[in-house]
Amino acid sequence: MPEPRMTFSALRRLLSDLGFREVPAQKSFIGFQHEDQPETWFVFPAYRGNALVAPRHLAAVRVQLDGWGLMEAADFDRLVGVVPARHPAPH
């Protein structure tokens, strides 16, 4: 399976579209907190907008968004360019 790829500006836009807003975080980090669910948040290193987000950070976002019911994992996979391999039907 290919590694997920998404720039930080695209991730920022996605989180904003899902109801997250940027919040203060420790120096050299950027936080995002959900507007309606304050306990729902992410903290990332201060990526530049055009930098690719580390696959481990995208994996964490995928799991959390799916777990919180904000986005299905399969939909997130399509956004980051990860399409599961299709297995042939058994004969």
C-alpha positions as CSV (number, residue, x, y, z in Angstrom):
1,M,0.0,0.0,0.0
2,P,1.5,3.4,-0.9
3,E,2.3,5.9,1.8
4,P,-0.3,8.6,2.4
5,R,0.6,12.1,1.1
6,M,-0.9,15.4,2.1
7,T,0.5,18.8,2.5
8,F,0.0,20.6,5.8
9,S,-2.1,23.3,4.1
10,A,-4.4,20.6,2.7
11,L,-4.7,19.0,6.2
12,R,-5.3,22.4,7.8
13,R,-8.1,23.0,5.2
14,L,-9.6,19.5,5.8
15,L,-9.6,20.0,9.6
16,S,-11.2,23.4,9.2
17,D,-13.9,22.0,7.0
18,L,-14.6,19.4,9.7
19,G,-15.1,22.1,12.4
20,F,-11.6,22.4,13.8
21,R,-10.0,25.7,14.6
22,E,-6.4,26.5,15.3
23,V,-5.5,27.0,19.0
24,P,-2.4,28.1,20.8
25,A,0.1,25.3,21.5
26,Q,3.6,25.1,22.8
27,K,6.4,26.8,20.9
28,S,7.0,25.2,17.5
29,F,3.7,23.3,17.5
30,I,0.2,24.0,16.0
31,G,-3.0,22.8,17.7
32,F,-6.4,22.2,16.3
33,Q,-9.5,21.8,18.5
34,H,-13.0,20.9,17.4
35,E,-15.4,23.8,17.8
36,D,-18.3,21.7,19.2
37,Q,-16.3,19.0,21.0
38,P,-13.4,20.7,23.0
39,E,-12.0,17.3,24.0
40,T,-11.4,16.6,20.3
41,W,-8.0,18.0,19.3
42,F,-4.7,17.5,17.5
43,V,-1.2,18.9,18.0
44,F,1.3,18.9,15.2
45,P,4.9,20.1,14.8
46,A,4.9,23.5,13.1
47,Y,4.9,22.3,9.5
48,R,5.2,24.8,6.6
49,G,2.1,25.0,4.5
50,N,3.7,23.2,1.5
51,A,5.4,20.5,3.6
52,L,4.2,16.9,3.4
53,V,2.8,15.7,6.7
54,A,4.6,12.7,8.2
55,P,2.7,9.4,7.5
56,R,2.5,8.7,11.2
57,H,0.7,12.0,11.8
58,L,-1.7,11.3,9.0
59,A,-2.3,7.8,10.4
60,A,-3.2,9.4,13.8
61,V,-5.6,11.8,12.2
62,R,-7.2,9.0,10.2
63,V,-7.8,6.9,13.3
64,Q,-9.1,9.7,15.4
65,L,-11.4,11.2,12.8
66,D,-12.9,7.8,12.2
67,G,-13.2,7.1,15.9
68,W,-14.8,10.4,16.6
69,G,-17.3,9.8,13.8
70,L,-16.1,12.9,11.9
71,M,-14.8,11.1,8.8
72,E,-14.8,7.5,7.6
73,A,-11.3,6.0,7.4
74,A,-11.9,5.0,3.7
75,D,-12.8,8.5,2.8
76,F,-9.7,9.8,4.5
77,D,-7.6,7.2,2.6
78,R,-9.0,8.5,-0.7
79,L,-8.1,12.1,0.2
80,V,-4.5,11.1,0.9
81,G,-4.1,8.9,-2.1
82,V,-4.1,5.5,-0.3
83,V,-6.4,3.1,-2.2
84,P,-6.6,-0.4,-0.7
85,A,-5.4,-3.1,-3.1
86,R,-8.3,-5.1,-4.6
87,H,-8.1,-8.8,-4.1
88,P,-9.5,-11.0,-6.8
89,A,-12.7,-12.9,-6.0
90,P,-12.1,-16.5,-5.0
91,H,-12.9,-19.0,-7.8
